Amino acid sequence: MNGNRAPVFVIVFAAVYTVVYLIAVQKNYALFTYHPALEQFGLLVEKPKEGPAMYWYGWIATAGLTAVAVALAACSVPGSLVKRLWPGWAWSIPIAVMVTFAYMLKGYFLR
C-alpha cells in the first residue's frame, strides 16, 4: 500500500469496522465463542456449555476481518473516486454508532 492509499484504508476501516461491529452485536455474528469456565473456544456462535459464553471476542474478529477486507478493496478504487471520500467518515460514523449503542443500552443506564 503506497503512501497516498493509507488515508483511504484508515477512513474506510474506521467506518466499516464500527458499522459491522454494531451489526455483529445485534445479530450475534461471532466468528468464535469463548467458554471461560471451560477455557475453550468454539467456531462461530455456540450455546453456553458451563457458565456463560462470551461472544465479544468473536464480534471483534468479525468486524476486524470484514473491515480489513473492505478497506483493502477500497485501496484499489481509482484516484478520481478516492478524492470524493470525506475524511470525516472516520470519526462521524463511529460517533453515530456509539450513540446507537447508548440508545440500545439505555435500560442499563436508566434503572
C-alpha positions as CSV (number, residue, x, y, z in Angstrom):
1,M,0.0,0.0,0.0
2,N,1.6,3.2,-1.1
3,G,1.5,6.4,1.0
4,N,-1.4,8.0,-0.8
5,R,-3.7,5.0,-0.2
6,A,-3.1,4.8,3.6
7,P,-5.7,7.6,4.3
8,V,-8.2,5.7,2.2
9,F,-7.5,2.5,4.2
10,V,-7.8,4.2,7.6
11,I,-11.1,6.1,6.7
12,V,-12.8,3.1,5.3
13,F,-11.6,0.8,8.0
14,A,-12.8,3.1,10.8
15,A,-16.2,3.5,9.2
16,V,-16.8,-0.2,8.2
17,Y,-15.4,-1.6,11.5
18,T,-17.9,0.3,13.6
19,V,-20.9,-0.5,11.4
20,V,-20.0,-4.2,11.1
21,Y,-19.4,-4.4,14.9
22,L,-22.9,-2.9,15.5
23,I,-24.5,-5.4,13.2
24,A,-22.4,-8.3,14.7
25,V,-23.6,-7.4,18.2
26,Q,-27.2,-7.0,17.2
27,K,-27.4,-10.2,15.1
28,N,-24.8,-12.2,17.1
29,Y,-22.4,-12.8,14.2
30,A,-19.4,-14.0,16.1
31,L,-16.6,-15.9,14.3
32,F,-16.0,-17.8,17.5
33,T,-17.3,-18.2,21.0
34,Y,-15.2,-18.4,24.2
35,H,-16.4,-20.5,27.1
36,P,-14.4,-19.1,30.1
37,A,-15.5,-21.8,32.6
38,L,-14.0,-24.5,30.3
39,E,-11.3,-22.3,28.9
40,Q,-12.4,-23.4,25.4
41,F,-13.0,-21.7,22.1
42,G,-15.7,-22.8,19.7
43,L,-16.1,-21.9,16.0
44,L,-18.9,-19.5,15.2
45,V,-21.8,-19.0,17.7
46,E,-22.2,-21.8,20.2
47,K,-24.7,-22.1,23.1
48,P,-23.3,-21.7,26.6
49,K,-21.9,-25.0,27.9
50,E,-20.8,-24.5,31.6
51,G,-21.5,-21.0,32.7
52,P,-21.9,-18.0,30.3
53,A,-20.5,-18.0,26.8
54,M,-18.5,-14.9,25.6
55,Y,-19.2,-13.7,22.1
56,W,-17.4,-10.3,22.4
57,Y,-14.1,-11.6,21.0
58,G,-15.9,-13.1,18.1
59,W,-17.7,-9.9,17.3
60,I,-14.4,-8.0,17.3
61,A,-12.9,-10.6,14.9
62,T,-15.9,-10.4,12.6
63,A,-15.7,-6.7,12.5
64,G,-12.0,-6.5,12.1
65,L,-11.6,-9.0,9.3
66,T,-14.5,-7.5,7.4
67,A,-13.2,-4.0,7.8
68,V,-9.7,-5.1,6.6
69,A,-11.1,-6.8,3.5
70,V,-13.3,-3.8,2.6
71,A,-10.6,-1.2,3.3
72,L,-8.1,-3.2,1.2
73,A,-10.6,-3.3,-1.6
74,A,-11.2,0.4,-1.3
75,C,-7.5,1.0,-1.8
76,S,-7.8,-0.3,-5.3
77,V,-10.5,2.2,-6.3
78,P,-9.4,4.7,-8.9
79,G,-8.0,8.0,-7.6
80,S,-10.8,10.1,-9.0
81,L,-13.3,8.4,-6.8
82,V,-11.0,8.4,-3.8
83,K,-11.0,12.2,-3.8
84,R,-14.7,12.2,-3.0
85,L,-14.0,10.2,0.2
86,W,-14.7,12.6,3.1
87,P,-12.2,12.1,5.9
88,G,-14.9,13.0,8.4
89,W,-16.4,9.5,8.0
90,A,-13.5,8.2,10.1
91,W,-15.0,10.0,13.2
92,S,-18.6,10.7,12.4
93,I,-19.7,7.1,11.7
94,P,-18.0,5.8,14.9
95,I,-19.7,8.6,16.9
96,A,-23.1,7.7,15.4
97,V,-22.5,4.0,16.3
98,M,-21.6,5.0,19.9
99,V,-24.8,7.0,20.2
100,T,-26.7,4.0,18.8
101,F,-25.1,1.7,21.4
102,A,-26.0,4.2,24.1
103,Y,-29.6,4.1,22.9
104,M,-29.6,0.3,22.7
105,L,-28.2,0.0,26.3
106,K,-30.3,2.8,27.8
107,G,-32.1,0.3,30.0
108,Y,-28.8,-0.4,31.8
109,F,-28.3,3.3,32.4
110,L,-31.8,4.3,33.4
111,R,-32.5,1.7,36.1
